[in-house]
Amino acid sequence: VGKDVHKMVDRPVDGQSHADLIAQMRQEFETYLDKITDFSLKVLSIEATNARMGGPGEAARAMFIQKFLQGEGLDVQRVDVQDPKNLARASPNLITLLHGRDSSKTLWYVVHMDTIPVGPRELWRSDPFTPLLKEGKIIARGAMDNGQSMIASIFALIKLKELSQDLPINVGVVLISDEQFGNRLGIEYLLSRGDFFSKRDLIIVPDYGNAEGTEIEIAEKNLLWLRILVKGKEVHASLPGAGLNAHSVGARLTVALEEGLHKRFPKENQIFSPESSSTFEPTKLEPNLVGVNTIPRTHAFYLDCRILPEYSPDEVLAAIDSTIREFEVQFNVRISTQVLLRDDAGSPTKEDSQVAQLLTNGIRIVRKKESRFVGIGGHTAANAFRKFGFPAVAWSTIVQLSGEANEYCLVENLLSDATVFASLPFLLP
Ligand SMILES: [Zn+2]
């Protein structure tokens, strides 16, 4: 690999070496700083809390971004996806692209415009929609997730347009909606249309990262959320023999499922660190609203399962079902399960795929750092691509926040990720 790197660094681009080009890019992003921070503060002041999470949705933010991109001379294709549950509402998705010499292939940066809700206001030290630039940080709801990468991708594209150098392939940015609520009105719709992406494309989703920018995410776990309801018979606590204690059975079932699922699905995959096996966690518990002296009729609890891609969620559901049937017979209760959320994992992206190798080289050349491949228990839009058979990687350089209030990103990370994004097209073999 070392030899290849040298070949890539030294190969001239229009008389200029890659190293020079990259150094120049970084410098130019610095001189852009006012323009970048001005855009950042404006775009983050427009609330884009996901509409399905109680917010206004992405429309106003998308309109602002669309106008900004068009003002920079970029063509923007807008795809509105109607919400089947609220026909009056549509989620906007924006696609913008620069053409390269080989226009059959595109390097995509896929970022999301929507955010999670603000949460308790009293936890915020500043207004979440009055972004602050302070001590090298931009503070606002969505500044990090996914604002930093959204802004970095947009300015990488603007930079590439200004360089007016021949791009070897197309470079594009996709700004999606509805990422925080399952992607159905965003990237899953675009992928299901089948005509936006080619299997030759290189897809980067800058929506996962570590503080050093050294983790390239290539795999995600299957996600399964269940509500399990145990129904017994209510009776005074002094006469347990006349009732059926749903709480007691539910507690045993909770432990039986947690322990049983770990035994039944023991595989480990070291790319998922620190949780290298599947996780089956009992989480929420519904209040049963009975008095201390009442044996409760119901017990409802929730399981959060993150299942290695080596297993199918169907196998897990079947195992849960068989335990539940045993409990019904043993304790004479009735138990029902409800799947609240299921998002299957696509096949992990191969470490030797072109996009994974391009990014590895980019981090080495631009950042002078060695990266490693990781898997995660959460979900990004990269998984949506993998489900449709596209190799995609998730990567960025981000601060690890504690809690959801006072969200921020570092301007330094924004600039240095933008430099990587703008450099990658020139590092293609
Ligand atoms: Zn995100």
Residues whose N, C-alpha, C, O or C-beta is under 5 A from the ligand:
A	BS01	ZN	D145 N146 D207
